Amino acid sequence: MSASRSTGTTDAIGPDEDPEREPSAAAIPGSRLLAALLDGMDAALCAFDAHGTITHWNREAERILGWTAAEAVGRRGFAGWAVRSADAGDVQERLLAVMDAPGRQVHEFALLRKDGGRVLVRTQSSGVRGEDGKAAGVYCAFGEVHAQIDLERSIALSEALFEEASWGVVAVDVDLRPTVVNGYAARALGGGRTTLLGRPLGELIVQGVEELEGAPPAPAELWVTVRTAEGDKRRCWRSGFLRLASPLAEEPVPLGVGWLFRDVTAAKLAEQDADRVRFRSNQLHRAARQAAECEDPMEAAMTSLDYALAGFADHVVVDLLVDLASGERLVRAAATPSDAPGPCLPVSGGSIPARYGPGHPALQAMERTGSVRAAAPAGVGEAWAAEHRWPGDSVHALCVVLRSRGRTLGVVTFLRAANRGAFERPDVMYAESVAVRVASAVDLARLTAAPAV
């Protein structure tokens, strides 16, 4: 920064002034290079010599205050033109005081525009030393306060989001690789804030990355499977996406996507459980009303099972105990079709022996007087189903004992295909509620000597 308009350090920085270098036709004179740099700055800048005379004034300063460089350079301070007379002394004193102070100082002043309007600016001032090390002047960079505050607010918001925000925040580049990850997101993705950087999202998310690639324009709840050190975990993330573009380019240049998300798995599972309980309660209520209209108790039992199957299982079989001469044994009394969805109906031609082998889940349920869950080993579902005398697509089974008046009447078995999950504890409770109604209907059928039994 020069201390005058024509001589000083401004001219000393020119590349054509090096005596050891040959002159170049492409070299830019130092004063012109400095002028171009000053005029290209985003911040307004002015400089004062040691006596307070303005030596430099760039285009941004002209834009903010309206005074051109020709009108500003050469004036002594701001008094009488860019600041009110009452404030001129204080402003001049505070600006020139930095010549003898180390570092930069920040001040706020109310300056006057050429049209008479006032504008509040925030300045950063620093002293300039001459070649002899003595104070030679001051440079002052300034901008409108509201613009500075907007910038500071944006920076503060970015820093807060990328520290410990209560949402996960990830900046993803155009190749779908994280470039910045905050603490929440790092924990959700099962890694560290630095170890996740540059890795493809496909390595971090086993399932669901396709939905993230689409970047829905509106906030969306996305189910993903995340690979962690403890194994794959199924999570639901409420996500929002923002396209990022460089603010420095003349035309928008894509920088990637800002991804904000929050783990709502617990809330979604609770919501699903509530919906499931509500639906099943309605099914039990509808089944009870429909069964009450059936004259045949066994028909009422089948009706209860038909309502229970909706959204719960793919097949159901009913095995009842009969008293034969050789002792009690299970016989298949009713079932749904094995090859297609359909209602639960009595076995055509009458009940047939179940022929279950030792250790069969239905026999275990009778021995324990409780419910038994079973699942096929991976890759042997069809053989497993055939071995257990169940429909060929069965891979999950839930056997529930039928009890009425303190006696065991048989077993009802609910079966699921591979497209459904295994039976869980809430499923067992629901199946037992259904079994109570079925057992009561079967018991009534026996009391009335129903021919189907």
C-alpha distance (Angstrom), angle and dihedral (degrees) to the residues before:
residue distance angle dihedral
M1 . . .
S2 3.77 . .
A3 3.77 125.7 .
S4 3.80 92.9 -144.1
R5 3.76 138.2 32.9
S6 3.81 97.2 -108.0
T7 3.80 111.6 25.0
G8 3.76 141.3 33.9
T9 3.81 134.8 58.2
T10 3.78 93.0 -18.9
D11 3.79 91.1 73.6
A12 3.78 93.1 36.4
I13 3.82 93.7 69.8
G14 3.80 95.5 60.7
P15 3.83 113.7 119.1
D16 3.81 90.0 -140.0
E17 3.79 91.3 65.6
D18 3.83 96.4 69.9
P19 3.83 105.2 109.2
E20 3.81 91.8 -156.3
R21 3.80 93.4 58.5
E22 3.77 126.6 77.1
P23 3.82 115.7 -118.0
S24 3.78 114.0 -96.6
A25 3.76 127.0 -153.5
A26 3.84 88.5 -142.1
A27 3.81 95.3 53.5
I28 3.79 115.9 116.5
P29 3.82 116.7 -139.8
G30 3.79 111.2 -110.4
S31 3.79 95.6 -120.3
R32 3.81 92.2 52.1
L33 3.79 92.4 46.6
L34 3.79 91.3 51.4
A35 3.81 91.5 46.9
A36 3.81 90.5 51.8
L37 3.80 91.3 48.6
L38 3.78 92.7 49.4
D39 3.79 93.9 47.6
G40 3.81 91.3 47.8
M41 3.80 94.7 55.2
D42 3.79 120.0 112.3
A43 3.80 90.5 -141.8
A44 3.76 125.7 70.3
L45 3.79 111.8 -112.0
C46 3.78 136.0 -171.9
A47 3.79 132.4 166.7
F48 3.82 134.0 -152.8
D49 3.77 130.0 -158.5
A50 3.79 122.1 -131.4
H51 3.81 90.6 -80.9
G52 3.79 95.3 51.3
T53 3.80 97.3 -102.4
I54 3.80 114.9 144.8
T55 3.82 111.6 -114.9
H56 3.82 103.1 169.1
W57 3.81 134.2 31.4
N58 3.81 121.6 170.9
R59 3.80 132.4 -155.8
E60 3.82 95.5 -99.2
A61 3.81 89.0 57.0
E62 3.80 87.5 51.1
R63 3.80 91.0 49.7
I64 3.80 93.6 51.5
L65 3.81 99.1 42.5
G66 3.80 102.8 22.5
W67 3.82 94.7 -128.7
T68 3.80 115.0 124.7
A69 3.80 123.7 -134.7
A70 3.81 89.2 -109.0
E71 3.81 89.8 56.1
A72 3.80 95.7 43.5
V73 3.80 107.3 38.6
G74 3.80 111.9 86.7
R75 3.80 96.1 26.2
R76 3.77 117.7 121.2
G77 3.80 107.8 -121.5
F78 3.79 124.5 -44.5
A79 3.81 97.2 -69.9
G80 3.77 115.8 130.9
W81 3.80 98.3 8.1
A82 3.86 116.4 35.1
V83 3.78 100.4 26.3
R84 3.79 136.5 33.7
S85 3.78 115.2 -94.0
A86 3.79 91.0 -120.4
D87 3.81 90.7 57.6
A88 3.80 99.4 36.6
G89 3.79 97.4 90.5
D90 3.79 94.8 48.8
V91 3.80 92.8 46.5
Q92 3.81 93.0 48.4
E93 3.79 92.6 47.5
R94 3.80 94.5 49.2
L95 3.81 93.2 46.6
L96 3.80 96.2 48.9
A97 3.81 93.1 42.2
V98 3.79 90.2 76.1
M99 3.83 91.3 68.5
D100 3.79 89.3 79.4
A101 3.81 97.0 34.1
P102 3.81 126.0 85.6
G103 3.80 121.2 -117.4
R104 3.77 127.1 -2.1
Q105 3.77 130.0 -42.6
V106 3.79 127.5 -151.9
H107 3.80 121.9 -146.1
E108 3.77 137.9 165.2
F109 3.80 120.3 -137.8
A110 3.78 136.3 175.6
L111 3.83 106.3 -129.1
L112 3.79 130.2 -174.2
R113 3.76 123.8 -118.2
K114 3.75 120.7 -141.1
D115 3.82 89.8 -107.2
G116 3.82 89.8 57.9
G117 3.78 97.4 -102.9
R118 3.79 122.2 129.9
V119 3.79 125.4 -125.4
L120 3.78 127.9 -172.3
V121 3.81 111.3 -134.4
R122 3.77 133.8 -174.6
T123 3.81 113.9 -140.8
Q124 3.77 134.5 -161.6
S125 3.78 110.5 -160.3
S126 3.78 133.0 -176.2
G127 3.77 135.3 174.1
V128 3.81 123.2 -108.0
R129 3.80 121.1 -141.2
G130 3.78 125.0 -149.3
E131 3.78 126.2 -135.8
D132 3.78 89.2 -87.9
G133 3.81 90.6 55.8
K134 3.77 94.0 -112.3
A135 3.80 125.0 127.1
A136 3.79 108.8 -82.7
G137 3.77 103.3 170.0
V138 3.76 147.4 -58.4
Y139 3.77 135.0 -86.7
C140 3.78 119.5 -152.7
A141 3.80 126.8 -165.7
F142 3.78 114.7 -168.1
G143 3.78 142.7 170.5
E144 3.76 138.8 178.1
V145 3.79 109.9 -74.5
H146 3.79 95.5 -129.3
A147 3.81 90.6 53.1
Q148 3.80 90.6 48.5
I149 3.78 90.9 48.7
D150 3.81 91.3 49.3
L151 3.80 89.9 51.3
E152 3.79 93.1 46.4
R153 3.78 90.7 46.8
S154 3.80 91.2 51.6
I155 3.79 91.8 48.9
A156 3.81 92.0 46.0
L157 3.81 90.9 49.3
S158 3.81 91.7 50.2
E159 3.80 92.0 48.9
A160 3.80 92.1 47.8
L161 3.80 92.7 49.0
F162 3.78 92.8 48.7
E163 3.79 93.5 48.3
E164 3.81 118.9 52.4
A165 3.80 105.0 -30.9
S166 3.81 118.3 159.7
W167 3.82 88.1 -118.3
G168 3.76 128.9 62.6
V169 3.80 111.0 -107.6
V170 3.80 122.7 -167.9
A171 3.79 129.2 171.8
V172 3.81 107.8 -150.1
D173 3.79 122.9 -166.0
V174 3.80 125.4 -138.2
D175 3.83 89.7 -88.1
L176 3.83 91.4 57.2
R177 3.79 93.7 -108.6
P178 3.82 120.0 136.3
T179 3.80 112.6 -113.4
V180 3.82 98.9 174.4
V181 3.81 126.1 20.5
N182 3.78 127.2 -179.4
G183 3.80 124.8 -144.4
Y184 3.82 96.3 -97.1
A185 3.81 92.3 51.5
A186 3.81 92.6 45.9
R187 3.79 91.1 55.2
A188 3.80 91.9 46.0
L189 3.81 92.1 50.1
G190 3.79 92.2 47.1
G191 3.81 100.0 -117.2
G192 3.77 145.8 79.4
R193 3.79 126.9 -77.6
T194 3.80 91.6 -108.8
T195 3.81 101.1 32.3
L196 3.82 91.2 60.2
L197 3.80 95.0 54.4
G198 3.79 116.6 109.9
R199 3.81 95.2 7.6
P200 3.83 117.5 124.7
L201 3.79 113.6 -106.9
G202 3.81 87.7 -125.5
E203 3.81 89.1 69.3
L204 3.79 92.1 53.5
I205 3.81 100.5 39.0
V206 3.81 116.3 49.7
Q207 3.81 96.5 -171.3
G208 3.79 130.7 15.6
V209 3.81 99.8 36.7
E210 3.82 88.9 117.4
E211 3.80 89.8 64.8
L212 3.80 90.1 49.9
E213 3.81 90.5 51.3
G214 3.79 88.6 58.3
A215 3.83 90.5 56.4
P216 3.83 98.0 -154.8
P217 3.83 110.7 -131.3
A218 3.81 92.5 -133.7
P219 3.83 127.2 50.6
A220 3.80 109.7 -82.5
E221 3.80 138.9 -178.3
L222 3.79 108.2 -121.9
W223 3.81 126.6 -171.4
V224 3.78 112.5 -143.8
T225 3.79 137.0 169.9
V226 3.80 112.1 -132.9
R227 3.80 123.8 -157.7
T228 3.81 109.3 -134.2
A229 3.79 136.7 164.8
E230 3.82 88.2 -99.3
G231 3.81 92.0 52.5
D232 3.80 136.0 -92.4
K233 3.80 115.3 -29.9
R234 3.78 128.4 -164.9
R235 3.80 111.1 -136.1
C236 3.80 138.2 172.3
W237 3.79 115.5 -140.5
R238 3.80 123.7 -170.8
S239 3.79 98.9 -143.1
G240 3.78 139.4 -171.6
F241 3.79 127.1 -173.4
L242 3.81 132.9 -153.3
R243 3.78 123.9 -170.5
L244 3.80 111.0 -130.1
A245 3.81 122.9 -144.2
S246 3.79 130.8 174.7
P247 3.83 113.1 -100.3
L248 3.80 90.5 -157.6
A249 3.79 98.5 64.6
E250 3.79 124.0 86.0
E251 3.79 88.8 -128.9
P252 3.84 124.0 32.7
V253 3.80 110.8 -85.5
P254 3.83 113.2 -163.2
L255 3.79 113.4 -120.3
G256 3.79 97.2 175.0
V257 3.78 133.0 -96.6
G258 3.78 135.5 -51.1
W259 3.80 108.9 -137.2
L260 3.81 120.1 -163.1
F261 3.79 119.6 -177.3
R262 3.76 143.5 161.8
D263 3.79 127.4 -156.4
V264 3.81 107.6 -116.3
T265 3.81 96.7 164.4
A266 3.80 95.3 120.5
A267 3.80 92.6 49.0
K268 3.82 92.9 46.3
L269 3.80 92.7 48.6
A270 3.80 90.4 48.8
E271 3.80 89.3 49.1
Q272 3.80 91.4 49.2
D273 3.80 91.0 48.1
A274 3.79 90.8 51.1
D275 3.81 91.3 49.1
R276 3.80 90.6 47.6
V277 3.80 93.2 49.8
R278 3.80 91.0 47.2
F279 3.80 92.2 50.1
R280 3.78 94.2 46.6
S281 3.77 91.8 47.7
N282 3.80 89.2 53.1
Q283 3.81 90.1 48.7
L284 3.79 92.1 52.3
H285 3.79 90.3 48.7
R286 3.81 92.8 49.4
A287 3.79 91.5 45.4
A288 3.81 92.0 51.8
R289 3.82 91.8 50.6
Q290 3.81 92.2 47.7
A291 3.80 93.9 44.9
A292 3.79 90.6 52.0
E293 3.83 88.1 63.9
C294 3.83 94.0 54.5
E295 3.81 116.7 101.0
D296 3.81 92.8 -163.5
P297 3.84 112.3 66.9
M298 3.81 91.5 -149.4
E299 3.79 89.6 54.6
A300 3.80 87.8 52.6
A301 3.83 89.1 52.2
M302 3.82 91.5 51.4
T303 3.82 90.6 47.7
S304 3.81 91.0 54.6
L305 3.79 90.1 52.1
D306 3.81 93.3 48.4
Y307 3.79 91.4 55.5
A308 3.81 91.1 44.8
L309 3.81 93.2 55.0
A310 3.81 94.8 62.2
G311 3.80 106.8 109.2
F312 3.80 90.7 -16.0
A313 3.82 111.2 77.2
D314 3.81 142.3 -6.6
H315 3.82 99.4 -134.7
V316 3.76 140.1 15.8
V317 3.81 131.5 -166.3
V318 3.79 127.7 -169.7
D319 3.80 119.4 -150.5
L320 3.80 117.5 -174.4
L321 3.77 131.8 -166.3
V322 3.81 114.7 -115.8
D323 3.77 127.8 -172.6
L324 3.79 107.4 -124.8
A325 3.75 127.1 172.3
S326 3.79 90.2 -99.0
G327 3.78 92.7 50.8
E328 3.78 138.3 -87.6
R329 3.80 118.3 -34.4
L330 3.78 139.6 162.6
V331 3.77 121.2 -98.3
R332 3.80 128.6 -174.7
A333 3.80 104.1 -110.7
A334 3.83 103.1 167.4
A335 3.79 140.7 -1.2
T336 3.78 145.2 162.5
P337 3.84 118.2 -105.3
S338 3.80 111.5 -75.2
D339 3.81 96.5 -145.0
A340 3.83 102.9 42.1
P341 3.81 141.3 13.0
G342 3.77 114.1 -79.6
P343 3.80 146.2 132.7
C344 3.78 124.3 -65.6
L345 3.82 107.9 -100.4
P346 3.80 136.2 172.8
V347 3.80 113.8 -90.1
S348 3.79 109.9 -88.7
G349 3.81 111.4 -108.1
G350 3.78 94.1 16.7
S351 3.79 135.8 -69.7
I352 3.81 118.6 -32.9
P353 3.83 129.8 -160.2
A354 3.79 112.9 -88.8
R355 3.83 94.4 -143.1
Y356 3.76 94.8 -158.3
G357 3.78 117.1 177.7
P358 3.82 125.0 -128.0
G359 3.76 113.2 -70.0
H360 3.80 94.2 23.4
P361 3.86 111.1 157.7
A362 3.83 91.0 -122.2
L363 3.81 90.8 54.9
Q364 3.81 90.2 46.0
A365 3.80 90.0 53.6
M366 3.80 90.4 53.6
E367 3.79 93.0 47.3
R368 3.80 92.6 49.8
T369 3.79 94.7 37.4
G370 3.78 86.2 -133.9
S371 3.77 144.6 83.3
V372 3.82 125.4 -65.4
R373 3.80 128.0 -163.1
A374 3.81 122.7 -156.9
A375 3.80 136.7 176.1
A376 3.79 134.8 -168.5
P377 3.81 118.3 -110.3
A378 3.80 113.4 -108.6
G379 3.80 113.4 -77.9
V380 3.82 98.3 8.7
G381 3.80 101.4 77.8
E382 3.80 98.2 124.9
A383 3.81 94.6 46.0
W384 3.80 90.1 45.1
A385 3.81 91.5 51.7
A386 3.82 92.3 48.5
E387 3.80 91.0 49.1
H388 3.80 90.6 53.7
R389 3.82 94.4 44.4
W390 3.78 93.9 -115.0
P391 3.85 132.7 128.5
G392 3.80 112.1 -69.9
D393 3.82 97.9 -112.8
S394 3.81 93.9 54.9
V395 3.81 116.2 119.9
H396 3.83 101.9 151.9
A397 3.79 125.0 49.0
L398 3.79 136.0 -175.3
C399 3.81 117.0 -170.1
V400 3.81 115.7 -164.9
V401 3.79 122.6 -174.3
L402 3.83 118.5 -125.5
R403 3.81 110.8 -131.6
S404 3.79 130.0 177.1
R405 3.80 131.1 163.4
G406 3.79 90.5 -2.7
R407 3.80 94.3 -56.2
T408 3.80 133.1 108.8
L409 3.80 111.2 -121.9
G410 3.81 100.5 175.8
V411 3.79 143.0 -73.8
V412 3.80 134.2 -71.0
T413 3.81 115.0 -154.8
F414 3.80 123.9 -159.3
L415 3.82 115.9 -159.5
R416 3.79 133.1 -163.3
A417 3.79 131.2 -164.3
A418 3.81 125.2 -132.1
N419 3.82 93.5 -89.1
R420 3.82 90.0 69.0
G421 3.77 129.9 66.4
A422 3.78 125.4 -110.4
F423 3.81 119.9 -82.7
E424 3.79 113.1 -89.4
R425 3.80 134.3 -164.3
P426 3.85 95.0 -86.5
D427 3.81 88.0 51.9
V428 3.79 90.2 53.9
M429 3.79 91.6 52.9
Y430 3.80 91.3 50.8
A431 3.81 92.7 46.8
E432 3.80 90.7 50.9
S433 3.81 90.2 52.4
V434 3.81 89.2 53.3
A435 3.81 91.5 45.5
V436 3.81 91.1 56.2
R437 3.81 90.2 58.7
V438 3.79 93.2 43.8
A439 3.83 92.3 48.9
S440 3.81 91.4 50.6
A441 3.80 90.8 51.8
V442 3.84 92.6 46.9
D443 3.81 90.8 48.2
L444 3.80 90.4 50.8
A445 3.81 89.9 49.5
R446 3.77 90.5 55.3
L447 3.75 93.1 46.6
T448 3.79 89.7 54.2
A449 3.83 90.7 42.6
A450 3.83 94.2 -117.7
P451 3.84 107.2 -162.2
A452 3.80 91.8 -134.1
V453 3.81 88.8 69.6
